[in-house]
Amino acid sequence: MILLVLIIILLIGGLAAWTVDRKDSAAARWISLAALALDALVLAAFWFDSSVRSEINRGAWLVELSRPWIPQLGISFHLAMDGLSLVLVALTLFLGIISVVCSWTEIRERVGFFHLNLLWILAGILGVFLSLDLFLFYFFWELMLVPMYFLINVWGHENRVYASLKFFIFTQAGGLLMLLSILALYFFHGKETGTYTFDYTLLLGTKLPPLAAFWIMLGFLIAFIVKLPVVPFHPWLPDAHTEAPTAGSVILAGLLLKTGAYGLLRFVLPLFPDAVASISQTMLILSVIGIIYGAVLAFGQSDLKRLVAYTSISHMGFVLLGIFAGSRTALSGAVMQIVAHGVSTGALFIIVGMIQERIHTRDMGQMGGFWSAVPRLSGIALVFALASLGLPGFGNFVAEFMVLLGSYGMHPAITIFAASGLVLSAIYSLWIVQQVFHGEKKEGLRLTDLTMRETVMMAAMIIVIFWIGMFPRPLLSTAGPALLSPGHGQVQEQPVGTAGGENEQH
């Protein structure tokens, strides 16, 4: 029951935080932190069990829960965890704890309702990463949407109503297309086998006419690339990030975007291998467009938070490239990028939030000379700027190097264009450091350096991004076996020779 427990703890914790807020808003914060910490302890105890480690190496389901829900319609409450979802659940809980800590002093109104929405978003994200019933997956997919809408709309900045509506419309439209595809797959499978079910393990290998497979796959694909997001489905992201509170931006960049990548890995590739082959070249081109477009637009921003938002579009281009490149190395690099981007960009959004909380502006034209005034904040900002540009030693470097290495043998021209994104990321990352932390200090700005709470929080994020950069093998060995057998027992790869050595095509 560990999978159900992980979700229920967050749901109950959110309700408890909302309830106690009427008497003590500080208690609401502590309850949220305790709920996430308890989930993290449960997951850690599970992960370090020796029997679980052996199952990870086999690429098997580590734990599974399946109970009838609406049996008349073939709907079950089916949850399962493998190495891939284990890594993403761990990322969710880590960034969840960081989100609570970074909003400790920022959120002063309706604190309980804020933490209710925060924990329910995280519960929805856990459900997405653990669901193996497509109806249940869609339920959790929608559960993420409404609390995030409130998080932006209620606690956001100047244009929060516009940004929250834009976020809702884009993601809801993609979700409805996915629902239509789920229903179509349900009926095709039922017609072929006589068994009407939403169970992922039974739907794997469903024989579909090529045209039907393409259109059904397209519904899933659009929903996931809107959430990733992929150009041209990205316009909601800069506004949502800019207007969201700091914790909302951390969850958006670190987790919600990753549900789109997870959907591609878990559902699109295994369920529709032939249809994916027909659109892989298009997706590779879109990935390169996103890498370059996001980097160029980032450099043109004067709003510091909007600049960081556009860098997410660029970094997610590497995830898309890794997923559709067709090699094992690139696929592993995409997973590494999911984790590294979640930590590094989440940290950059927290730094922007700290600056805005101190000087009440995000305009880079009003910043400068922070290094002498706030050396700890400036030093930590430099660390994550270097991580974002892919400096060796950080997780981002390992991720992008693996993606480019894995894709070069099959798509050299596309890989060369994608590599230009590394140059552009160096430009905008160092430009942030120069504009904000060096130069002359603006008159009238009074800054205080990091508090102990903020220092500990940022130190934890530095340790994680540095650890996965220097020791990537534990993360890769945990998620890797699941990537090679997405149906667990149905391996989707063939070895092919490449210029760089032996690669493996999924």
C-alpha positions in Angstrom: 0.0 0.0 0.0 3.0 2.3 -0.1 1.9 3.9 -3.4 -1.5 4.8 -2.0 0.1 6.0 1.3 2.3 8.4 -0.5 -0.6 10.1 -2.2 -3.0 10.0 0.8 -0.5 11.6 3.2 -0.3 14.7 0.9 -4.1 14.9 0.4 -4.7 14.7 4.2 -1.8 17.0 4.9 -3.3 19.7 2.6 -6.7 19.4 4.3 -5.1 19.6 7.7 -3.0 22.7 6.8 -6.2 24.4 5.5 -8.1 23.5 8.7 -5.5 24.8 11.2 -4.9 28.0 9.3 -7.8 29.7 11.0 -6.0 29.5 14.3 -2.3 29.5 13.4 -0.9 30.1 9.9 2.6 28.9 11.1 1.1 25.5 11.9 -0.1 25.2 8.3 3.4 25.6 7.1 4.8 23.0 9.5 2.0 20.5 8.7 2.8 20.8 5.0 6.5 20.3 5.6 5.9 17.4 7.9 3.6 15.6 5.4 6.3 15.9 2.7 9.1 14.9 5.0 7.1 11.8 6.0 6.5 10.9 2.4 10.3 11.3 1.8 11.2 9.0 4.7 8.7 6.4 3.5 10.2 6.5 0.0 13.8 6.5 1.2 13.1 3.4 3.4 11.6 1.7 0.3 14.4 2.7 -2.1 17.3 1.5 0.1 15.7 -2.0 0.7 18.1 -4.6 -0.8 15.3 -6.5 -2.5 14.1 -3.4 -4.2 17.6 -2.7 -5.6 17.6 -6.1 -7.3 14.2 -5.5 -8.9 15.4 -2.2 -10.2 18.3 -3.9 -12.0 15.8 -6.2 -13.7 13.7 -3.3 -14.9 10.6 -4.8 -13.2 7.7 -3.2 -11.4 9.0 -2.6 -7.9 5.6 -2.5 -6.2 2.1 -2.6 -7.6 -1.4 -2.0 -6.3 -4.5 -3.0 -8.4 -8.1 -2.8 -7.1 -11.3 -2.7 -9.1 -12.8 0.8 -9.2 -15.6 0.8 -11.8 -15.4 -2.8 -13.1 -18.4 -2.4 -15.4 -16.3 0.0 -17.5 -13.0 -1.7 -17.1 -11.6 1.0 -14.8 -9.3 -0.1 -12.0 -7.3 1.7 -9.3 -4.0 0.5 -10.7 -0.8 2.1 -9.4 2.8 0.8 -9.9 6.3 2.0 -9.5 9.5 1.1 -11.5 12.9 2.7 -11.6 11.8 5.6 -13.8 8.8 6.6 -11.6 10.9 6.1 -8.5 13.3 8.8 -9.6 10.5 11.1 -10.5 8.6 10.6 -7.3 11.9 11.4 -5.4 12.3 14.6 -7.4 8.7 15.5 -6.7 9.1 15.1 -2.9 12.4 17.0 -2.9 11.1 19.9 -4.8 7.9 19.8 -2.8 9.9 20.3 0.4 11.9 23.1 -1.3 8.6 24.8 -2.4 7.2 24.9 1.1 10.5 26.2 2.6 10.9 28.9 -0.1 7.4 30.2 0.4 7.8 30.4 4.2 7.8 34.2 4.4 6.6 35.1 0.9 3.0 33.8 1.4 1.3 35.7 4.2 -2.4 35.6 3.2 -4.6 32.6 3.1 -1.7 30.4 4.1 -3.7 27.3 4.7 -5.5 27.4 1.4 -2.1 28.0 -0.3 -0.7 24.8 1.2 -3.8 22.9 0.4 -3.3 23.7 -3.2 0.4 23.1 -3.1 0.1 19.6 -1.6 -2.8 18.6 -3.8 -0.8 19.6 -6.9 2.0 17.3 -5.6 -0.5 14.5 -4.9 -1.7 14.8 -8.5 1.8 14.7 -9.8 2.6 11.6 -7.8 -0.6 10.0 -9.2 0.5 10.8 -12.8 3.9 9.2 -12.2 2.4 6.1 -10.6 -0.9 5.4 -12.5 -1.1 2.4 -14.8 -4.8 2.8 -15.6 -5.4 5.4 -18.3 -8.6 6.6 -16.8 -6.9 7.0 -13.4 -3.9 8.7 -15.2 -6.3 11.2 -16.7 -8.0 11.8 -13.3 -4.6 12.7 -11.7 -3.6 14.7 -14.8 -6.7 17.0 -14.3 -6.1 17.0 -10.5 -2.8 18.9 -11.1 -4.6 21.5 -13.2 -7.1 23.1 -10.8 -4.8 23.7 -7.8 -2.1 25.2 -10.0 -4.7 27.6 -11.5 -5.6 28.8 -8.0 -1.9 29.0 -7.1 -1.3 31.5 -9.9 -4.7 33.3 -9.8 -4.7 33.9 -6.0 -1.1 34.4 -5.0 0.4 35.5 -8.4 1.7 38.9 -9.4 0.2 41.8 -11.5 -1.3 39.9 -14.5 -2.1 36.7 -12.6 -5.7 36.4 -13.8 -4.6 36.5 -17.5 -1.7 34.1 -16.9 -3.8 31.6 -15.0 -6.6 31.5 -17.6 -4.1 31.1 -20.4 -2.4 28.2 -18.5 -5.8 26.6 -17.9 -7.0 26.9 -21.5 -3.8 25.5 -23.0 -3.5 22.6 -20.7 -7.2 21.8 -20.6 -7.4 21.7 -24.4 -4.5 19.3 -24.5 -6.0 17.1 -21.8 -9.3 16.8 -23.7 -7.5 15.6 -26.8 -5.7 13.0 -24.6 -9.1 11.9 -23.2 -10.5 11.4 -26.7 -7.4 9.3 -27.6 -7.8 7.2 -24.4 -11.4 6.4 -25.2 -10.5 5.6 -28.8 -7.8 3.2 -27.6 -10.2 1.7 -25.2 -12.8 0.9 -27.9 -10.3 -0.4 -30.4 -8.8 -2.8 -27.8 -12.3 -3.9 -26.7 -13.3 -4.5 -30.3 -10.2 -6.6 -31.0 -10.1 -8.6 -27.8 -13.6 -8.5 -26.4 -12.1 -7.0 -23.2 -12.8 -3.3 -22.6 -10.2 -2.0 -20.2 -8.1 1.1 -19.5 -5.3 -1.0 -18.0 -1.9 0.1 -19.5 -0.4 -3.4 -19.3 -3.3 -4.9 -21.3 -3.4 -2.0 -23.8 0.3 -2.5 -24.7 0.6 -4.2 -28.0 -2.9 -3.4 -29.1 -3.1 -3.9 -32.9 -4.4 -0.7 -34.5 -4.8 0.3 -38.1 -1.9 2.6 -39.1 -4.2 5.6 -39.7 -6.0 5.1 -36.4 -2.8 4.5 -34.5 -1.4 7.8 -35.8 -4.5 9.9 -34.8 -4.8 8.2 -31.4 -1.1 8.8 -30.8 -1.5 12.4 -31.9 -4.0 13.1 -29.1 -1.5 11.9 -26.5 1.4 13.6 -28.1 -0.3 17.1 -28.2 -1.3 16.8 -24.6 2.2 16.0 -23.5 4.1 18.5 -25.7 1.8 21.3 -24.6 2.8 20.5 -21.0 6.5 20.0 -21.9 6.2 22.6 -23.7 7.3 22.4 -27.3 7.3 25.3 -29.7 4.7 26.4 -31.0 2.6 25.1 -28.0 4.6 27.2 -25.5 2.9 30.6 -25.2 1.3 29.8 -21.8 4.6 29.1 -20.1 6.4 32.5 -19.9 3.2 34.2 -18.6 2.5 31.5 -16.0 6.0 31.5 -14.7 6.3 35.3 -14.6 3.0 35.7 -12.6 3.2 32.6 -10.4 4.5 32.8 -6.8 8.0 31.4 -6.3 6.7 28.0 -5.2 4.4 27.9 -8.2 7.3 28.5 -10.5 9.4 25.8 -8.9 6.6 23.3 -9.3 5.9 24.4 -12.9 9.5 24.2 -14.0 10.6 21.3 -11.9 7.6 19.0 -12.0 4.6 19.9 -14.2 6.8 20.2 -17.3 8.2 16.8 -16.5 4.8 15.2 -16.5 4.8 15.9 -20.3 8.2 14.2 -20.7 7.0 11.3 -18.6 3.9 10.9 -20.7 6.0 10.6 -23.8 8.3 8.0 -22.2 5.6 5.9 -20.6 2.7 6.1 -23.0 3.6 7.5 -26.5 6.7 5.5 -27.2 5.6 2.0 -25.9 1.9 2.2 -27.1 2.5 3.6 -30.6 6.0 2.5 -31.8 5.1 2.6 -35.5 3.3 5.9 -35.4 6.2 7.4 -33.4 8.6 6.4 -36.1 6.6 8.3 -38.7 6.8 11.6 -36.7 10.2 11.3 -35.0 11.9 13.5 -37.6 9.4 16.3 -37.1 9.8 16.1 -33.4 13.6 16.3 -33.7 13.3 19.4 -35.8 10.9 20.9 -33.2 13.3 20.1 -30.5 16.1 22.1 -32.2 13.7 25.0 -32.8 12.8 25.0 -29.1 16.5 24.9 -28.0 17.5 27.8 -30.2 14.2 29.8 -29.9 14.1 29.6 -26.1 17.7 30.7 -25.7 17.4 33.6 -28.1 14.2 34.8 -26.5 15.7 34.5 -23.1 18.5 36.8 -24.0 16.0 39.5 -25.1 14.2 39.7 -21.8 14.4 42.5 -19.2 12.2 40.7 -16.7 14.5 38.4 -14.8 11.8 35.8 -14.1 10.6 35.8 -17.7 14.2 35.3 -18.8 14.5 32.1 -16.7 11.1 30.9 -18.0 12.4 31.0 -21.6 15.5 29.1 -20.6 13.1 26.2 -19.6 11.8 26.1 -23.2 15.4 25.7 -24.4 16.3 23.1 -21.9 13.2 21.1 -22.5 14.2 21.0 -26.2 17.1 18.7 -25.1 14.6 16.4 -23.4 12.5 16.2 -26.5 15.7 15.5 -28.6 16.7 12.7 -26.3 13.3 11.1 -26.3 13.0 11.0 -30.1 16.7 10.5 -31.1 16.3 6.7 -31.1 19.2 5.7 -28.9 19.6 4.4 -25.4 22.3 7.0 -24.5 20.1 9.9 -25.6 17.1 8.5 -23.8 19.1 8.2 -20.6 20.3 11.7 -21.1 16.7 12.9 -21.4 16.0 11.5 -18.0 19.1 13.1 -16.5 18.0 16.4 -18.0 14.6 16.0 -16.4 16.1 15.8 -13.0 19.0 18.3 -13.5 16.7 21.0 -15.0 14.2 20.5 -12.2 16.8 21.3 -9.6 18.8 24.0 -11.4 16.0 26.0 -12.9 13.9 25.6 -9.8 16.8 27.1 -7.9 17.1 30.0 -10.3 13.4 30.8 -9.8 13.9 30.7 -6.1 16.8 33.2 -6.5 14.6 35.5 -8.5 11.9 35.2 -5.9 14.4 36.1 -3.2 15.5 39.2 -5.1 11.9 40.3 -5.8 11.0 39.9 -2.1 13.9 42.2 -1.2 13.8 44.9 -3.8 10.2 44.5 -5.1 11.1 44.3 -8.8 12.1 41.8 -11.5 13.4 44.5 -13.9 17.1 43.8 -14.6 17.6 47.4 -15.5 17.1 48.3 -11.9 19.6 45.7 -10.7 23.4 45.6 -10.5 26.3 45.5 -8.0 24.6 42.8 -5.8 27.9 40.9 -5.3 29.3 43.3 -2.6 26.0 43.7 -0.9 24.8 40.1 -0.7 27.8 37.8 -1.3 26.1 34.5 -0.3 23.1 35.1 -2.6 25.4 36.2 -5.4 27.7 33.2 -5.0 24.8 30.7 -5.1 23.3 32.5 -8.1 26.6 32.1 -9.9 26.7 28.3 -9.1 23.3 27.7 -10.6 24.0 30.0 -13.6 27.0 27.8 -14.3 24.9 24.7 -13.8 22.3 26.0 -16.3 24.9 26.7 -19.0 26.2 23.1 -18.6 29.5 23.5 -16.9 31.2 20.1 -16.3 30.7 18.9 -12.8 27.0 19.6 -12.7 24.1 17.4 -13.7 23.1 19.5 -16.7 26.4 18.9 -18.4 26.0 15.1 -18.1 22.5 15.3 -19.4 23.2 17.5 -22.4 26.4 15.6 -23.2 24.5 12.3 -23.2 21.7 13.6 -25.4 24.1 15.0 -28.0 26.3 12.0 -27.9 23.4 9.6 -28.3 21.8 11.6 -31.1 24.9 12.4 -33.2 25.4 9.0 -34.7 21.8 8.9 -36.1 21.1 12.6 -36.7 24.4 14.5 -37.0 23.0 17.6 -38.7 20.3 18.0 -36.1 22.7 17.4 -33.3 25.1 20.1 -34.6 22.3 22.7 -34.6 21.2 21.5 -31.1 24.7 22.0 -29.8 24.5 25.7 -30.7 22.1 25.9 -27.8 25.0 25.3 -25.4 26.7 28.4 -26.7 23.6 30.5 -26.4 22.9 29.2 -22.9 26.4 30.3 -21.9 25.6 33.8 -23.2 22.4 34.3 -21.3 23.6 32.6 -18.1 26.7 34.8 -17.9 24.7 37.9 -18.9 22.4 37.3 -15.9 25.5 37.3 -13.6 26.9 40.4 -15.2 23.7 42.4 -15.2 22.4 41.5 -11.7 25.5 40.8 -9.6 28.3 42.9 -11.1 28.6 46.5 -12.3 27.6 49.5 -10.2 25.1 49.2 -7.4 21.9 51.1 -8.0 21.2 53.9 -5.6 18.4 53.3 -3.1 18.6 49.5 -3.1 18.8 48.0 0.4 19.6 44.3 0.4 19.9 41.7 3.1 21.8 38.5 2.5 20.4 35.0 2.8 18.9 33.9 6.1 19.8 30.5 7.6 16.6 29.0 6.3 17.4 30.2 2.7 21.1 29.1 3.0 20.2 25.6 4.1 17.6 25.3 1.3 20.0 26.4 -1.4 22.8 24.3 0.0 20.6 21.2 -0.4 20.0 22.1 -4.0 23.7 22.6 -4.7 24.5 19.2 -3.2 21.9 17.5 -5.4 22.9 19.2 -8.7 26.6 18.6 -8.0 26.1 15.0 -6.8 24.2 13.9 -9.9 26.9 15.6 -12.0 29.8 13.9 -10.4 28.1 10.6 -9.6 25.4 10.1 -12.3 25.5 6.3 -12.2 23.0 5.7 -9.3 20.4 7.8 -11.0 21.0 6.3 -14.5 21.1 2.7 -13.1 17.8 3.3 -11.3 15.9 4.7 -14.3 17.8 3.0 -17.1 16.4 -0.6 -17.0 12.8 0.7 -17.0 13.6 2.8 -20.1 14.7 -0.3 -22.0 11.6 -2.3 -21.1 8.7 0.2 -20.9 6.2 -2.6 -20.8 8.4 -4.6 -18.5 9.1 -7.7 -20.5 8.6 -6.1 -23.8 11.9 -4.6 -24.8 11.7 -2.0 -27.5 15.2 -1.7 -28.7 17.6 -3.0 -31.4 21.4 -2.5 -31.5 22.7 -0.6 -34.4 26.2 0.6 -35.2 27.1 4.2 -35.1 30.2 6.3 -35.7 30.6 6.8 -32.0 30.5 3.1 -31.1 27.6 0.8 -30.4 24.3 2.5 -29.8 20.9 1.1 -29.1 17.7 2.1 -30.8 14.4 1.9 -29.0 
